[in-house]
Amino acid sequence: MADGENVAEVPSVPEAQLPNTTAAGRNLRGWLQEQFGDRPLEQCEDMSLHNAAHVGDLDTLKNLLQEDDFKQRINEKLIWSCGLLPCTPLRIAAMMGHSECVDYLISQGAAVDLVDVKGQTALYMAVVNGHLDCVKILLKAGADPNGSFHHRSTPIYHAAQVGRVDIIQELIRFNADVDIDHRLDQRSMFGTRTLTTLAACPLFISAAYHHFPCFRMLLNAGANPNYNYSGPVNREVLLKGRASCMLDAILKLGCEPAFVSLLLDHGADPYLVPWDELDPDTMVRLKVNAEALLVYQKAKRNPRRLMNLCRITIRKIMGKKRLLCISSLPLPETVIKFMFHKD
C-alpha cells in the first residue's frame, strides 16, 4: 500500500451518518464505496479485476478480460478489497510493481493517465514505489512524464527527493519538466516577479537531500541554475530567511563545494545572492560549508572564462527540449563532453 493510503485520508463522518449494516468494518467500506466509487457498492461487488492487479495474478487478469463485462470496467475506479482509495487496476498494478500486469492492462485498453482521488497517476505511483520497469512501460505507452496537474507533486520531484537517478534519466528521456514541481499559474497566484519558496523545484530538493548525481543530471538536462518562481529576483519582495535564488539556497543548506561549482559552471549568477559573507553565528546556525562559501566568493570576484560563457550561451540557445540532441550531432566527442560538463 502506498504511503498516505490510510483511513486518515477519508473525511470523518459521524457514525449516525454511516449506512446501517451489522459489521462496523463493512459499514465504513460500504460508505467509502458509495461516496468515492464510480458506482454504488451493490452494483460493483465483484472486484476480481482490481484484486488480481494487486497480487500480480496475470493469468487471472487475462481470463477476466476475455469477458465483455470486465473489459468494459478496465478503467473503473473501485475501492478494492486490499485498499481504501478508489483506483483503477492499472494504478494498483503500477503501485505494486507488477510490470507484466501493467503491460497487459495497457494492451487491453487501460488509460495510462487516469488519476485516483488524490490526483495520482499510475506513473506517479510507480515512481513513488521505485518500480523502474513499470515507469519505462508507462512512459513508452504515452503516460504524461509530469503526472497530473491535479496533484501538487510530480514524478521527477519525488525521484529527485529520494535520489533515484535511474528514474530521473527515464523521465528526462520522455521530456519531463526539470524545473517546476507543479504547474500552477504563478503570475495569478503570486504576482509578477514575486519571489516565493524554492521548495517546489526538483533541483532544490535534490540539493536539500544532498543527492549530487540527481543534481548534476537535472542541470545537464537544462534545469534553470538561477531558478525561482518568476525569474529575476525582485529584492523588494524578499521575505526574511528565504533564499533569493538556487545558489543562495544551496549555500544555506550546507551543500558541499561540488554543488556550488557545478551550479556556477551551468550559469548561476553569484550576484543574485544578497550577501557576500555571513557572521560566524549564522554560519553555524545555517551549517554553511566553509569551502563552498569560498568557491562562491571566488566566483563573485573573478570574471567567468570565455569558454564557459560560450557553453552556457549555446545550451540556452538549444533549450531544454533539444539538449539531448547534442549527443547525436556530428561533433567531436570532446566537444559533446564539454557541452554536458563532462570535461
C-alpha positions as CSV (number, residue, x, y, z in Angstrom):
1,M,0.0,0.0,0.0
2,A,1.4,3.4,-1.0
3,D,2.4,6.0,1.6
4,G,-0.6,8.0,2.8
5,E,-3.2,5.5,1.8
6,N,-4.9,5.1,5.1
7,V,-8.2,5.9,6.8
8,A,-6.9,9.3,7.8
9,E,-7.3,10.4,4.2
10,V,-11.1,9.7,4.4
11,P,-13.4,12.6,5.6
12,S,-14.5,12.0,9.2
13,V,-18.2,11.2,9.3
14,P,-20.3,10.7,12.5
15,E,-21.4,7.1,12.9
16,A,-25.0,8.1,12.7
17,Q,-24.5,9.1,9.1
18,L,-23.0,5.8,8.1
19,P,-25.3,3.3,6.4
20,N,-26.8,0.8,8.8
21,T,-25.2,-2.7,8.5
22,T,-24.3,-5.3,11.0
23,A,-20.4,-5.1,10.8
24,A,-18.6,-1.8,11.6
25,G,-15.9,-2.6,9.1
26,R,-18.3,-3.3,6.4
27,N,-20.2,-0.2,7.3
28,L,-17.1,2.0,6.6
29,R,-16.2,0.2,3.4
30,G,-19.8,0.5,2.1
31,W,-19.9,4.2,2.8
32,L,-16.5,4.7,1.2
33,Q,-17.6,2.9,-2.0
34,E,-20.8,4.9,-2.2
35,Q,-19.0,8.2,-1.7
36,F,-16.0,7.7,-3.9
37,G,-16.5,4.7,-6.2
38,D,-17.7,5.2,-9.8
39,R,-20.8,3.1,-8.9
40,P,-22.6,2.2,-5.6
41,L,-21.3,-0.9,-3.9
42,E,-24.3,-3.1,-4.7
43,Q,-23.6,-2.5,-8.4
44,C,-19.9,-3.4,-8.3
45,E,-19.4,-6.1,-5.8
46,D,-17.1,-8.1,-8.0
47,M,-13.6,-6.6,-7.6
48,S,-11.8,-9.6,-9.1
49,L,-10.0,-7.4,-11.7
50,H,-8.7,-5.0,-9.1
51,N,-7.6,-7.7,-6.7
52,A,-5.8,-9.6,-9.4
53,A,-3.9,-6.5,-10.3
54,H,-2.9,-6.0,-6.6
55,V,-1.4,-9.5,-6.3
56,G,0.1,-9.6,-9.8
57,D,-2.0,-12.5,-11.0
58,L,-1.5,-12.2,-14.7
59,D,-3.4,-15.4,-15.6
60,T,-6.5,-14.2,-13.8
61,L,-6.3,-10.8,-15.4
62,K,-6.2,-12.5,-18.8
63,N,-9.1,-14.7,-18.1
64,L,-11.2,-11.9,-16.7
65,L,-10.6,-9.6,-19.6
66,Q,-11.9,-12.1,-22.0
67,E,-15.3,-11.3,-20.7
68,D,-17.0,-8.2,-22.1
69,D,-18.2,-7.1,-18.6
70,F,-14.7,-6.9,-17.2
71,K,-13.3,-5.4,-20.4
72,Q,-15.7,-2.5,-20.0
73,R,-14.6,-2.0,-16.4
74,I,-10.9,-1.9,-17.0
75,N,-10.8,1.9,-16.3
76,E,-13.2,1.8,-13.4
77,K,-12.1,3.2,-10.1
78,L,-13.1,1.0,-7.2
79,I,-12.1,0.6,-3.5
80,W,-10.7,-2.9,-4.0
81,S,-10.6,-5.3,-1.0
82,C,-6.9,-4.6,-0.2
83,G,-7.1,-0.8,-0.1
84,L,-9.1,2.3,0.7
85,L,-8.5,4.6,-2.3
86,P,-10.7,4.3,-5.4
87,C,-8.2,3.2,-8.1
88,T,-8.0,1.6,-11.5
89,P,-6.4,-1.8,-11.9
90,L,-3.5,-0.2,-13.8
91,R,-2.8,2.2,-10.9
92,I,-2.8,-0.7,-8.5
93,A,-0.5,-2.8,-10.6
94,A,1.9,0.1,-11.1
95,M,1.9,0.8,-7.4
96,M,2.8,-2.8,-6.6
97,G,5.4,-3.1,-9.3
98,H,3.7,-5.8,-11.3
99,S,5.2,-4.8,-14.7
100,E,3.7,-7.7,-16.7
101,C,0.3,-6.8,-15.4
102,V,0.9,-3.1,-16.2
103,D,1.9,-4.0,-19.8
104,Y,-1.0,-6.3,-20.3
105,L,-3.6,-3.9,-18.9
106,I,-2.3,-1.2,-21.2
107,S,-2.5,-3.5,-24.2
108,Q,-6.2,-4.2,-23.3
109,G,-7.1,-0.5,-23.2
110,A,-6.2,0.8,-19.8
111,A,-6.0,4.6,-19.8
112,V,-2.5,5.4,-18.6
113,D,-3.2,8.9,-17.2
114,L,-6.3,8.3,-15.2
115,V,-5.9,9.6,-11.6
116,D,-7.1,8.4,-8.2
117,V,-9.0,10.6,-5.8
118,K,-5.7,12.2,-4.7
119,G,-4.7,13.2,-8.3
120,Q,-2.0,10.5,-8.5
121,T,-1.4,8.8,-11.9
122,A,-0.2,5.2,-12.3
123,L,3.2,6.6,-13.3
124,Y,3.5,8.7,-10.2
125,M,2.7,5.7,-8.0
126,A,5.3,3.6,-9.9
127,V,7.9,6.3,-9.2
128,V,6.9,6.7,-5.5
129,N,7.3,3.0,-5.0
130,G,10.6,2.8,-7.0
131,H,9.4,0.4,-9.8
132,L,11.7,1.4,-12.7
133,D,10.3,-1.4,-15.0
134,C,6.8,0.0,-14.6
135,V,8.0,3.5,-15.2
136,K,9.5,2.5,-18.5
137,I,6.4,0.7,-19.7
138,L,4.1,3.6,-18.7
139,L,6.3,6.2,-20.4
140,K,6.6,4.2,-23.6
141,A,2.8,3.8,-23.6
142,G,2.4,7.6,-23.6
143,A,2.0,8.4,-19.9
144,D,2.5,12.1,-19.1
145,P,6.0,12.3,-17.5
146,N,4.8,15.2,-15.4
147,G,1.9,13.3,-13.8
148,S,-1.3,15.2,-13.3
149,F,-1.9,18.9,-12.6
150,H,-4.5,17.7,-10.0
151,H,-1.6,16.6,-7.8
152,R,0.9,19.1,-6.4
153,S,3.9,16.9,-6.9
154,T,5.4,15.4,-10.0
155,P,7.3,12.1,-10.7
156,I,10.6,13.8,-11.2
157,Y,10.3,15.8,-8.0
158,H,9.8,12.7,-6.0
159,A,12.6,10.9,-7.8
160,A,14.9,13.8,-7.0
161,Q,13.9,13.7,-3.4
162,V,14.8,10.1,-2.9
163,G,17.9,10.1,-5.2
164,R,16.6,7.8,-8.0
165,V,19.0,8.8,-10.8
166,D,17.8,5.9,-13.0
167,I,14.2,7.0,-12.8
168,I,15.1,10.7,-13.4
169,Q,17.0,9.6,-16.5
170,E,13.9,7.9,-17.9
171,L,11.6,10.8,-17.1
172,I,14.0,13.2,-18.8
173,R,14.2,11.0,-21.9
174,F,10.5,11.5,-22.2
175,N,10.7,15.3,-21.8
176,A,9.7,15.6,-18.1
177,D,9.8,19.2,-16.9
178,V,13.1,19.5,-14.9
179,D,12.2,22.9,-13.3
180,I,8.9,23.1,-11.6
181,D,7.1,20.7,-9.2
182,H,3.6,21.6,-10.2
183,R,2.0,23.6,-13.0
184,L,0.2,26.4,-11.3
185,D,-0.3,29.9,-12.8
186,Q,2.4,31.6,-10.9
187,R,1.6,35.1,-12.1
188,S,-2.1,34.9,-11.0
189,M,-1.1,33.4,-7.6
190,F,1.9,35.5,-6.6
191,G,2.0,38.5,-8.9
192,T,4.7,39.2,-11.5
193,R,8.3,38.8,-10.3
194,T,7.2,38.0,-6.8
195,L,9.8,35.7,-5.1
196,T,8.3,32.7,-3.2
197,T,9.7,29.4,-2.0
198,L,12.2,27.3,-3.9
199,A,11.0,24.1,-2.2
200,A,8.8,23.1,-5.2
201,C,11.8,22.8,-7.5
202,P,13.3,19.3,-8.2
203,L,16.8,20.9,-8.4
204,F,16.3,22.4,-4.9
205,I,15.0,19.2,-3.3
206,S,17.9,17.1,-4.8
207,A,20.3,19.6,-3.1
208,A,18.4,19.6,0.1
209,Y,18.9,15.8,0.4
210,H,22.5,16.1,-1.0
211,H,21.8,13.8,-4.0
212,F,24.6,15.1,-6.1
213,P,24.1,12.7,-9.1
214,C,20.5,13.8,-9.3
215,F,21.5,17.5,-9.0
216,R,24.0,17.1,-11.8
217,M,21.6,15.2,-14.1
218,L,18.9,17.9,-13.7
219,L,21.3,20.7,-14.5
220,N,22.6,18.8,-17.6
221,A,19.0,18.4,-18.7
222,G,18.5,22.1,-18.6
223,A,17.3,22.9,-15.2
224,N,17.5,26.7,-14.5
225,P,20.5,27.3,-12.3
226,N,19.0,30.7,-11.3
227,Y,15.6,29.2,-10.5
228,N,13.0,31.0,-8.5
229,Y,9.3,31.1,-9.3
230,S,9.2,34.1,-11.5
231,G,12.6,34.7,-12.9
232,P,14.9,37.6,-11.9
233,V,14.8,38.4,-8.2
234,N,12.7,41.3,-7.0
235,R,14.7,42.3,-3.9
236,E,11.8,44.5,-2.7
237,V,9.7,41.4,-2.0
238,L,12.3,39.2,-0.4
239,L,11.0,37.7,2.8
240,K,13.3,37.3,5.7
241,G,15.0,34.0,5.8
242,R,14.0,32.9,2.3
243,A,16.6,32.1,-0.3
244,S,16.9,34.6,-3.1
245,C,17.9,32.0,-5.7
246,M,19.2,28.5,-6.1
247,L,22.8,29.4,-5.3
248,D,21.7,31.2,-2.1
249,A,19.7,28.1,-1.2
250,I,22.4,25.5,-1.6
251,L,24.9,27.6,0.4
252,K,22.4,27.9,3.3
253,L,21.7,24.2,3.0
254,G,25.3,23.4,3.8
255,C,25.9,21.7,0.4
256,E,29.4,20.6,-0.5
257,P,31.6,22.7,-2.8
258,A,30.9,20.4,-5.7
259,F,27.2,21.6,-5.7
260,V,28.3,25.3,-5.8
261,S,30.9,24.7,-8.5
262,L,28.5,22.8,-10.7
263,L,25.8,25.4,-10.3
264,L,28.2,28.2,-11.2
265,D,29.5,26.2,-14.3
266,H,25.9,25.9,-15.5
267,G,25.4,29.7,-15.4
268,A,24.3,30.5,-11.8
269,D,24.7,34.3,-11.2
270,P,26.7,34.8,-7.9
271,Y,25.4,38.4,-7.8
272,L,21.9,37.2,-7.2
273,V,22.9,36.2,-3.7
274,P,22.2,39.2,-1.5
275,W,25.1,38.7,0.8
276,D,28.9,38.1,0.5
277,E,29.7,36.9,4.0
278,L,27.8,35.6,7.0
279,D,28.7,36.2,10.6
280,P,30.1,33.1,12.5
281,D,26.9,32.5,14.4
282,T,24.8,32.5,11.3
283,M,27.3,30.2,9.6
284,V,27.0,27.7,12.4
285,R,23.2,28.0,12.6
286,L,22.7,27.5,8.8
287,K,25.5,24.9,8.7
288,V,27.1,26.7,5.7
289,N,30.0,24.8,4.3
290,A,33.1,27.0,4.6
291,E,34.8,25.6,1.5
292,A,31.6,26.0,-0.6
293,L,31.4,29.6,0.6
294,L,35.0,30.2,-0.6
295,V,34.0,28.8,-4.1
296,Y,31.1,31.3,-4.3
297,Q,33.2,34.2,-3.1
298,K,35.9,33.5,-5.7
299,A,33.3,33.3,-8.4
300,K,31.9,36.7,-7.3
301,R,35.4,38.3,-7.5
302,N,36.6,36.7,-10.8
303,P,35.0,37.0,-14.3
304,R,33.9,33.8,-16.0
305,R,36.1,32.1,-18.6
306,L,35.1,32.8,-22.2
307,M,34.8,29.1,-23.0
308,N,32.4,28.7,-20.1
309,L,30.3,31.6,-21.3
310,C,30.2,30.1,-24.8
311,R,28.9,26.8,-23.4
312,I,26.2,28.5,-21.3
313,T,25.1,30.5,-24.3
314,I,24.9,27.5,-26.6
315,R,23.0,25.5,-24.1
316,K,20.5,28.4,-23.7
317,I,20.0,28.6,-27.4
318,M,19.4,24.9,-27.7
319,G,16.8,25.0,-25.0
320,K,15.8,22.2,-22.5
321,K,13.9,20.1,-25.1
322,R,16.8,20.0,-27.6
323,L,19.7,19.4,-25.2
324,L,19.6,15.7,-25.6
325,C,20.1,16.1,-29.4
326,I,23.6,17.3,-28.8
327,S,24.8,13.8,-28.4
328,S,23.6,12.9,-31.9
329,L,25.2,15.9,-33.7
330,P,28.3,15.3,-35.9
331,L,30.6,16.8,-33.3
332,P,33.9,15.6,-31.8
333,E,33.5,13.5,-28.7
334,T,35.5,16.1,-26.7
335,V,33.0,18.9,-27.7
336,I,30.0,16.8,-26.8
337,K,31.5,16.0,-23.4
338,F,32.3,19.7,-22.9
339,M,28.7,20.7,-23.7
340,F,27.5,18.2,-21.0
341,H,30.1,19.4,-18.4
342,K,32.0,16.2,-18.6
343,D,35.3,17.8,-19.4
